[in-house]
Amino acid sequence: MSPVTIPENMLDVLTDEQKKKIENAKTPEEFLAIAKETGYKLSDEELNAMSGGWCDNECGKCNHAVGPL
C-alpha cells in the first residue's frame, strides 16, 4: 500500500504495471519519481496535499491514515 493517497484520476490513466509500482511506493519521494516516470503531472492541489506533512502511522497515537496529513 502506498503511503500516499493516490488520486483517482491518476489511476484512470496508468497501466496495470504502473499502478502496481505506484501502489508499492514507500516514500513520498519514491511516489513522485514514479509519477514523473509515468508522465503523470500532479496538480498543484495534489502536490500541496503531499507537502502538508507525512504520517507513517507508526506512533500508534493518532488516527491518521498512512500518507499526507
HELIX and SHEET records of a PDB file:
HELIX    1   1 GLU A    8  VAL A   13  1                                   6    
HELIX    2   2 ASP A   16  GLU A   23  1                                   8    
HELIX    3   3 PRO A   28  THR A   38  1                                  11    
HELIX    4   4 ASP A   44  SER A   51  1                                   8    
END                                                                             
